[in-house]
Amino acid sequence: MFWVLLLLLAWAFAGTACTRLCLAAVRAAAVDARDAPAAGERDLTLYEAAFLSGGPARVADVTLVAMARQRRLLLAHTGWATVVDPQGRDEMERSVIGAIGPEGQSRIAPVRARAAGAEAVRRLADGLVRAGLAVPEGAATTVGAAVRQVRAAALAVAVLGTTALLLPVQTGTPRLLVAAWFALPLTLALSCLAIARFEVHPYARWASPAGQRLLSALAGRPDGDERSFLTSVAVRGIRAIGEPELRAAFTHRDQPCRE
């Protein structure tokens, strides 16, 4: 009857994960009802859209791309950033220039990491949280995290069920009956995922429901100008960059050159 122990584990994984998803969805709905009136229909800045879409790292990326497009920063396809204009126009740009360092040149990867952790980004995040547009740091399980837990639980149930079916049958229990018992927690997990897909998708890590609505509004705006290009990078990340050399600057993985 060892398969019964595996079945209990499967129910524990599926039940716990689905309960967390339900609680996370309820909390998200309550926060949305509380913060939606305060959020209103305000327009997002470029940096706010970047943070809500991809967090601090995305803010650093869009700042680097904006400066490179204005020829105030050179991003080489070899993965190096060089300062052309040392006068930042806002605190985000000044953070990037400071992250590059006094020599005016640095590898892009560490610049992105340092700029993402700058005080300017933390102030931006705090402002978005106060406006009800971002999820507070250290908050309870978000819907996105809960969905990932349910996916992991579904995989665990499938593995446990397969293991149970591969065990030698000692009690005469039909394998079909064993499979049917494991199908129940698997059905529960998959049903929760299906409901979450229709009811609470997309599963944002950084944006609250109110923030997600403002991000969705950005997608309907016309393309073609520089602002639209940068907004696309803010929302979609570096994959939205159409220039091969500029995209290569962010994806370069070679070791730093020796001086």
Secondary structure by P-SEA (a helix, b strand, c coil): caaaaaaaaaaaaaaaaaaaaaaaaaaaaaaaaacccccccccccaaaaaaacccaaaaaaaaaaaaaaaccccccccbbbbbcccccccaaaaaaaaaacccccccaaaaaaaaaacaaaaaaaaaaaaacccccccccccaaaaaaaaaaaaaaaaaaaaaaaaccccccccaaaaaaaaaaaaaaaaaaaaaaaaccccccccccaaaaaaaaaaaacccccaaaaaaaaaaccccccccaaaaaaaacccccccc
